[in-house]
Amino acid sequence: MIYDDIAQFAAALPAMRSLVGLDFGEKTIGIAVSDTFRSVASPLTTIRRKKFTLDAQALMEIVQKRDIAGLVMGLPRNMDGSEGARCQKSRAFVRNLAREFAPDLAICFWDERLSTVAAERAMLESDTSRARRAELIDQVAAGYILQGALDRLSHIGRAT
């Protein structure tokens, strides 16, 4: 099931299982995972995109191997909040993934504006080399996306 509202996403999630966060790009998909308490996001890996079926299979391997409860997909909105072509591609990937590979997986979109900028800044501050930054940027950005969603989920949990 695909959710735009994080509160509905939270209600659909089983307890004590991890989430995966995605930074979906033209050439790569950055992946981060949470702990089972859903408090900390950690960068995991980057999938080099080939074609939808191979990309989806690589992602679903991670989901199954780690017993993932839900997926948080970064939604690259424009700075004014509108949705452009990149958002449409992200939504299409999620629709196809849900239809063909994961009809029972809870999936939520999360506004990812400036996540890559924040990831780049953090790696610059930690004096990460240019080559290493290029290698890690997508999974670190996925970590920022997932951590934002986890922080919001923790507030939803306290409000109920």
Summary of the structure (lengths in Angstrom):
residues: 160
radius of gyration: 14.8
end to end distance: 22.0
largest distance: 44.9
contacts: 507
relative contact order: 0.23
helix: 49%
strand: 22%
